[in-house]
Amino acid sequence: MIRQRALEPYELLDAGSIQRNFGSGLRANAAVALTQGQLCIPTTTSKAHVSMGLADASAAATAQGPIYVAEHGMAASAIGRFNDRAWMLTAQATTGATIGDPVYLSDTAGGWSLTPGTVGRRIGTVIEVHATTGRVLLTPNASMGSGDQGELSTLVARGTIANAALKTLNATPVTVIAAPAAGYFIEVLSCHWWLDYTAPAFDAAAAGDTLDLKYTGAGGAVAVDPVAGDTIGAAAADYHVTVRGALEVIPVVAAVIVAHINTGEWFAAAGASALNYEIEYRVRKLAFTV
């Protein structure tokens, strides 16, 4: 059960290696052996408690919803306490960062990273920079509104479509967001496209060769406003454009999101640029509870 508490001053634990500052916490069952400070997500119910597994950014299913921090080490199947508000990690390697930089859920189970994982979910902030004694403040649910249980938390997917793949994006769409679990669908909120220009420009980009995000594949429903091919595709310099999610779309459950050029390729004989993307999205349950 979730217990509400007022935030407390930092309390030093583990001889200076980890500090904590918590608001609400959860007593739960450990699905696997956990160490203090690892990032966890609820999985199943066991022994009348929620069961906690390790969170990671390798797929939406393990990065969505509320994330908790293990307050202490515990064996598999043990009952322990998990924090969902704010947790200070000390003795961390934060070299290369700047105070105030974001930290992200890592693709490595239970960990954090200075760079976004496959699913780019921010979970905290760098507080002190040092090779061995840096500090990170974990606030994994800071973006959630009051009463939000996390199904609608905003996630970010970032990546690059290399030139070779961009040349054939009409024939061969590229997956940019992995499929969520059964019973869930992806709602795309916005997409920032960035044509990272390298001469020569694409020589066959026409207005109808729109740049799209689609469910499932080339023939799927369009998830965002299309971008005309004769703007971004024909650009002879870096080109940035941000588009919103589609105003109306029928949800497709457990489907990937792909990048696709509609109608025809931008490339015939020339074109050397790559395409970067940053997509904000949510993973939503199709059959929700009223």
N, C-alpha and C positions, 0 to 999 in steps of 0.2 A: 504494500500500500504506500502511496505517496504522502510524505509528511512535509508540511509547510513550515519553514523556519525563517527568522530574520537573518540577514547576513551577519556573519561573525568576523572579528578581526583574524588576520592570518595566524595560523597555529603551526609552529614548526614541527615537522615529523621526520623520521628517518635520519636523524643527525644532520639535518640541513639539506638533504637531497630533494625533498619535496615539501611544499607548503600548501595549505588549503584555505579556501574562503567559500563557505557554502551557504546556499539559501534553502533549497528543498532537496530532499534526498529520497532514495528508494532502497528498501531492503529487498534483495533479490537473490535468486539462485545462480551460481556461476555455471554456465554450460560447459566451460573449459577452464583449465587452470589459468589464473589471472595474476598479474603483478600490479602493484600500486601505480596508478597514473595511466593505465591503459584505457583506451576509448572503446566503449561497448554500446551495443544496441539490443533492445528487447527482442527475443526470438519466440520462445514458447512458454507455457505455464508448467511449472513443476513444483511439487511439494507445497502447493497453495501459494507459491510465489512466482513472479515473473522470472523467466530464465534469461540470462544475459550472455550473448556471444560477442565476439570481437567485431568492431566496425572497421570497414576499410573502404577506400574510394575506387576499387577496381570495377565495381558495378553499382548501378542505382539501388539494387535490392539491399546492399550492405552499407549504403551511405545515406539513405533517406530516413526521415522520422527523427524522433528525439535521440540524442546521443548522451551517454552517461560516462563518467570517469570512475574507475574502480578506486575506492578510497583506501584500500589495503590489499595486500596479496591474499589470495584464497585458492584452495584446491578445487578441482572440478567437483560439482555437486554441492559445494559448501554454500551457506547463506552468508552474504556480506552486504556492505553498504555501498551505494553508488550515488555520485553527485551529478546534478544536472544544471548547475548554475555557473560557478566559477571555481577554477582550480589552478593554483600556481605550481608550475614545475620549475625547479632549480637544478643546478648542475647540468645544464643542457648545452649542446654545441650549436651556437647560433651565429658562428662566424659567417660573414658575407651578407648578413641582414642589417637593417637599420631599425633602431627603436621605433615602434609603431607599425612595422611591417606586419602584414597578415600571415598567419600560419594556416595550413590546410590539412584536412584528413588525408592520410597517406594511403597509397595502394598496399602498403605493408600492414597487415592486420593489427589493429590496436594502436597504431602510431600516428604521428603528425609529421608534416613536412613543410619546408619553406616554399615549396613550389606545388601548384595544384596537381592532384592525382588525376586519374581518368575521369572521375566525377569531381568537379572542382568545388568542393564545399569548404568554405572558410569556417574555422573552429576556434580561432583565438588570435593573439597578438604577441609580437616580440616585445618584451619589457626590458631586457638587458642583453647586450651583445658581448659574447666571449666564447673562446674556443672550448672551454670546459665548465665555466660557471655562469653561463647565460641563463636567462629566465624567460619562460613563456607562460602567459596567462591564457588558459583554456576557457572559452565561453562558447561551447558548441551549439547552444540553443538560443544565442542572443538575438537572432533574427526572427524568432517565433513570437507571435502575438499572445496576449493573455488568453489562457485556456487552450491554446493550440497544442495539439498532441503530436504535431510534427509531420503529418502526412502531406501538408501543403507547404513545407519549407522549400525555399528557392535553392536550386542547385545550378551549377555552372559547368558547361562542357567547353573546353578550349582545345584547339588543335590546328594543324596545318594540312591542307591537301596539296601534296607536292605536285610539281609541274607535270610529271609523267601521268599522274592520276587525273589532273585537271584537264589534260588534253582529251581524255576519253570519258569525261564525267557524264555525258549523255548516254553512252552505251553501257558504262559501268559505274553506277552510283556508289558513293563512299559512305559507310556507316559512321555517323558522328556522335550518336547517343545509343548506348547498348539497350537492349530490351529489358523492361522491368519484369517483376515476377508475375505469375498468372493472376488475373483479376485486377491488375493495375494498368494504367495507360499514362503516356507522357503528354503533358500539356506544355507546349512551347510558348513562352512569354515574349521573347524577343531574340533577335540574332544580330550581332555586329559582324559584318563581312569586311575583310581587309585584303584587297588585291595587293600583294607585295610585289611591286613591279620590277621586272627585269626585261630589258629589251631583247628581242623585238616584241611589239604588241601582238596579241592574237589577231589573226587576219580574217576570221570568218564569223565573228560574233555579230549576230543580228538581233533586232529588238525582240523577236519572238523566242530567242534562245535564252529564256529566263532562268535565273539562278533560284533554285527552290530548296526548301526542306520538305521531305515527304515521309509519311508513314510507310514502312515495309520495304518499298522499292520504287522503281521508276514509274510504275502505274498507280502508286498509292495516293491518298489524299494529301493535299498541300497543307503544311502546318504553319506557314508564315506568309506574309505578303511577298510575292515574287519580285525580283529585281531584273529590269530589262537588260538583255545581253549587250545591247549597243552602248550601255553606260559603263558598267563595271568590266564587262568582258573586253570591250574595245579600248579601254583606258590605256594611255601612254605615259602614265605616272601612277604613283600609289593612289589607290582609290578606297575610301572608307564609306560605308553606308550601314545604317541601323534600321532594321525593319521589325515590325510588331508581329505577334502571333496572329494567326488567322482569326477573323471575327466569328466564324462559324465552322466547326468541323465535327464530324461524327467520330467519337473516340475509337481507337483501334487498340485492343487489349494485347499486352505482352508483345508489342511490336517495336522494332528498332526505328530510329530516325535516320534518314539518309540525306546527303547533299546530292543534288541532281541538276543537270542542265537540261531544260525542256527543249524539245523539237530537234535541235542539231548541235554539233560540237562548235566551240569557239575556235578550235584549231583546224586548219587545213594544211598549211605549209609553214606557218610561223607562229611563235608565241612561247615565251620562256618564263612567265611569272608563276608564282605559287599563290595559294589562297588561304588566308588565316580566318578562323571563325571563333566567336565567343557567344555561346548560346545560354540564355537563362531559361530554366524550365522547372516544372514540378512533376512529381510522380503522384498520381491520384488514383484512389480506389474507385472502380466502376460502380460497385454496389455499396454505397456509403450508408451509415447509420444516421437517421434523422433525429 
